Amino acid sequence: MKEFPCQLYLISPLDVGGDFPARLEAALSAGPVAAFQFRVKELDQHDAAALAEPLQAICAAHDVAFIVNDSVALAKRLKADGVHLGQGDGDVRAARELLGRDAQIGVTCHNSRHLAMEAAEAGADYVAFGAFYPTATKTVEHVAERDTLQKWSFVTEVPCVAIGGITSDNAQPLIDAGADFIAVSGAVWNHPQGPAEAVRAFNALLA
């Protein structure tokens, strides 16, 4: 039996300008969220930092970990709670040296327990498997299987994140399979009744 219940991990849309800070505030006010990943592309570090800072303050006010996607340098600049690395985004040990022992470092591992084991041995705090379902958030190059979550949970205590096309309607099998976190983007930010209602729906599953 898992020591802790599955938790919600939010990933930002690519556009975090405009009214997004208010939408993030609404989401985090609606129920427990473990982490928020700041994911923007094709911005220089200065512009990315300017967008990140108000979101980081909102996360801090709600005791939600603020994780930077891809960029160790931006994570260090912001003094973020951690960084999430894709397979081509750098080495876990190098990130640890730069960010310190308290940083939360996650690694994308697709559907590979071998990649996950390598990440864990290098000191990753969590590994992410996916995509489990079709998603419009990013191009799907790797499809993951629920069996990967089950087998990972049996052999290690390093937490795993399920990602990719997850909604409140399809999340339950992944929770049952042993995911420690479910990572969600579009199902929250594009919810027809708004992000707060989406967070409430997910937390009803996780309770």
N, C-alpha and C positions, 0 to 999 in steps of 0.2 A: 504494500500500500504506500502511495506517495506521502511524503512527510508534509508537503504543503499543497493546497489546492491550486489548480491551474489559474493563471492570472492573465490579464489583458495587457497587450503591448501594442501601442498605437504607432503607426508610421505616417509621417506627414505626406500630404500631396506635394507635387513639385512646386506648386504655386502657394507660397505661404505669406504673400503680401495682402494688401487690402484689408478685408474684415477677418482674415484668418485668426489673428490673436483672440478675437471675441469668440470665434467658433471653438478654438482650443479651450478657452476658459469654460465655455458651456459644456464641452465634453468632459473635462476633468472635474467639473462640479457635479456631474450626474452620477458618479459612482467610482469605485476603486479602479485605478489604472496603475500598473507597475512601472511602466516606462513609456517614453515618447522618443521616437527616433526622428531626428531632423534630417530629411533627405531632399536635397536640392541638387540640381545638375547645371553645369556650364556657367557657373558664377565664379568670379574671382573671390579670394578669401575675404577681402574687405566687405564686399557686398553681401556675401553669405553671413558674415558675422553680424552685420547690421540687421539682417532679417532674423537671425537666431536669438539675439539678446532679449527681446521682449518675450519670446516664447520660452526661453530658458527661465526667465523670472516667473512666468505663470506656472511652469512645472515645479519650480522650487517652492512656490506658495502652496502647492498641493502635495508636496513630498513625492513627486514623480521623477524618476531618474531621467535625465536628459542625455540622450545618446546621439552622437554625430555619425552619420553614414559616411563611410569611405575614407574620410580625411583625418588622419592622426594629427596633422598640423593644425587644422581648425579646432579639433577637440582640445588640443593643448592651449591654443589661443583663448578659447572660451572657458577654460577650466571646467569642461563638461564632465559629467559623471562617467562617461565612457565613449567607446567608439565601436562601430560595427564594420567589420572588414569582409569584403568579398574575396573570392579566391585570388584576385589580381590586385588587391589593395594594400598589400604589405604583410609583414611578418608579425606574428603575435608577440614574439620576444622583443622585437624592436619597438613595437607599440608600448609594451609594458615598461621598457626602459625609459621611454620618453614621457609616458603619462603617469607612471608611478604604480605602486602596488595596490592602491585602492580603486583604480580605474576598472570599470566593467568592460571587458573586451569580449565581443561576440564575433562569430565567424560563420559565414554562409557555407554550408556543406552539401547543398543540393539534395541528392538521395543517397549519399555515400557515408556509411558508417566508418569507412577507412579515413576519409578526410576529417570526419568528426573526431576520430581518435587521435589523429595527428594534431588537430587544433587543441584538444584537451591536454595532450602531453606537452604542448608548447605553453600551456598556461591559460587557455581561453576560459572565461567564466561561464559562457554558454555557447551552444552551437545551434544553428538554424537549418531546418530541413524544409524543402519546398521546391517547386510549387505543388500544392496538393490539389488545387482546383484551377480551372481557367481564370485568368485575371487580366484586366485591362491596365493595371498599374505599371507593368513592365512586360517586355517580351519574355515568354516562357521558353527557356531552353532546356530545362530539366524538370521532369515530373517525378514527384515523390510519392511513396506508398506508405500507408498507415503502418504496415509491418515494420518499417524503418524506425518509427517512433517506439513501437513496442519492444523491439530488440534492443534499441539504445537504452531504454529505461531499465531493462533487465541487467545490463552489464556495467552501468556507470551511474554515479550520482551527479555528474555534470548536467545541469539543466538543458533542456532542448526546447526550441521555439518552432512551432509550426507556422508556415507562412504560405500565402498564395491563394487568392480568391476566396478567403474565408468569410462567411457571413454567419449571422445568428441562426440561419436555417441549416447550415452544413457543418457547423463547428463541433457538434456533439461527438461524432465518431473520432475526431482527433483528440478531444479531451479524454475520451474513454481509452484511446490507444496509448496515452501516457504523456501527452504534451504538457510541459510545465508552463508554457506561455502560448497564447495564440496571438499572432501578429496580424493586425488588421489596418487597412487603409481605406480603400474605396467604400467598403460597407459602412464605415462611420461617416466619412466626410461627404459622401453622396447620398446618405440616407434621406428618403423623401420627407421624413418628419424631423430632420436635423440631427446633428451629432450627439446631442444629449440623449435623445430617444434611443439612438443606436447603442450607446454605452450602457444604458439601462437594460436593453434587450440582451446584450452579451453578459452582463453581470447576473442577470436572472439565470442564465445557463451555468455560470461559474459558481454561484452561491452554494 
